[in-house]
Amino acid sequence: MAKIHTHQKDDQLLTDNGSAGKNNKKYRVLSIDGGGMRGLYSCAYLEGMLNAGKKKLDAGQRDFGKKFDLIVGTSTGAILGAGLTAGISLPDICELYTKFGLKIFPEKLPESKSKLLFHNREKLNKIGDEALREVLDSKFGDLTFSQLHQERKISLAVTAVNCTTHRAYVFKTPHDTSSNHRDDNVTLADACLASSAAPIYRSIAVINKTDSTPDDSMFIDGGLWANNPVLVALIEALRNTDSSQEIEIFCLGSVPAPAGSVLDEDDPHWGLMKWKFGGRAIEYALDSQSEVYDQMAKMLLGHINRNVSITRFPQPIPSAEQASLLSLDDASEQSITLLKQLASRAVDETNQLMNGGGDDGNRIATLFGDKCVCTKE
């Protein structure tokens, strides 16, 4: 089993089943978007914020996952979310992208006929699947959802799509009693494979769900329906808190779509090549969800008689030129450098937001400024 990092949580009171009891403590939620290799941005941003907090807010290096009662993630966000929930350090999670990115995505989808001739997608996906499985096993071992929740007392939800039923699926720790402990024996590695299995870019994830259902189950990327899982986060938080308790949801993106794309109005009749054999359609679908799901969630708040806030961490919008280095499967050195640069810019923008006050700025400052008493390993 993977080593579970245990720390004392100083700012949350939980009942035995992980749900917040009747108290005045805020119920904090972290929702993390999908985005393939762009998950490096999300990870580097949090690492940068913690480093900035150490200097500015005197917060020190902390177990960031322990700041939350619930973490929800999709695709690459599921991997980051599972890592935070398990207490894995942010540098270790970032290493997954910087050190193993080219093994997971050994070759980008072809954009020309000449490249297509030598492009064996099935073989590349098999290589990438084996590489990601190896990395996830090294990070999580055979740690299950039940073991994770028992040891860490943090709830985790990971989105996916069940290929057999064609229905959305959410892997959950046993914080949700209505799930009837269906995912207790699912490993974090399996759930992350399932959530991040983007069609075309990655292999379908074949996992053995539970002892009671020994038949293999096949899953693909949760980003097909919840690339921004904020609505899942909102529903889970509402269902697992007391009606009088305040809820804070923080949303972490993986670099938004550029302000505009360079397109030719005289060439709207795209074929397979222009659509990158479906890959470009997947990217449009994933990118378009980020902003609209935030808007939908905030619209719902006006009809919910609960004290709930939704705050998205600032993220710089890349230029159309930079977007060429930000595809889901670009693990090049240039892409990695750009993602780190964008994360650094986002940290600067966040510091400005905190200095300027306002509700979002104050909430973020409080999140990164709170003290966390951590035990030494």
C-alpha positions, 0 to 999 in steps of 0.5 A: 500500500502507498504510504499515507501522509497523516497530519493534524487538521486544525480548521475542520471538525468532521463526524465519523463518516466524514460529513461535517457535523453541526458546527460553525466551521466552513466546509471547504471544497477543492474542484480541479478541472481536467486538461491532460498535460496542462495539469502541470499548470494546476500543480505548479500554481498550487506549489507557487502559491504555497511558496509565496505564502511561506514568504508573504503569509508566513504559512510555511509548507503544508499538507495542502489537501488537509485544508479541504473536507472534499476534493473533486477532480476530473481527468488530470485534475483527478490525479492531482486531487487524489494526490492531494487527498493522499498527502503526496507533496506537490513537487512529487505530483508535478514530477509526474508531468515533467519526468514522465509526460513524454512516456505517457504522451509519446507522440502528439496527434498528427496534423498532416497527412505525412505524419499520419502515414507513420502514426500508430495510435493504438501502439502509442496509446498502449505505451502511454497507458502502461507508462501512466499505470506504472507512475500511478502505481508508484505514487498510490500503490494499492491504496483504496478509496476506503483506506484513504478516507479512513486514514485521512478523513478527507472526502474524494470524488473522481468523475468518469464515463462507464463505457458499458452503460454509456453513463456518467460515473463518480468514484467516491470515498465512503463519505456518501452513504448513498453510494452503498460503499460501491467504490470502497475497494477501488484503488486510486490508481484505477480511478485516476486511469478511468477518469483520465482516459481521454478518447483518441488520446489515451486507451480505454481504462479497464479496471476491476471495480470490486470483489463483488463485481469481478468482471472488468469494467471499462471507463473513459474520461470524465471530462466528456461530461464534467471537465469542470466538476464544480457542479459535482462538487456543489452537489456533494457539498450540499448533500454532506453538510448541515443546512446551517453550515457555510460552504466554500468551493475553490475551483482550479483550472488547467489554463483556459482557452485562448481569447481567440483562435486564428481561423479562416472564414473561407475554410469552414469545411473541415475534414478529419485532418483539420479536426485532428481525427476528432482530437480537436473536437475533444479539446473544444468540448473540454475547454468550453466547459470551464467557464460555463459550468462556473456560471451555471453553478453560481446561477443555482446559488441564487435558488439555494437557501444556503450560504455557499461561495464559489471562487475560481483561482485566477488564471492568465489567458494564453495567446492564440500563438501560445495555445499551439503549445497547450494541447492535451498531449503536448509534453515537449520541453517548450510546453512544460516551460510555458505551463510553468511560466503561466502558473507563475503569472497566475500566482502574481495575479492571485497575490494582486487579487489578495492585496486588493481585498474583495470577497474572492481575494479575502477567501483565497488569502484566508485559505493560504494564510491559515496555519496547519499543524503538521506532524513530522514523518 
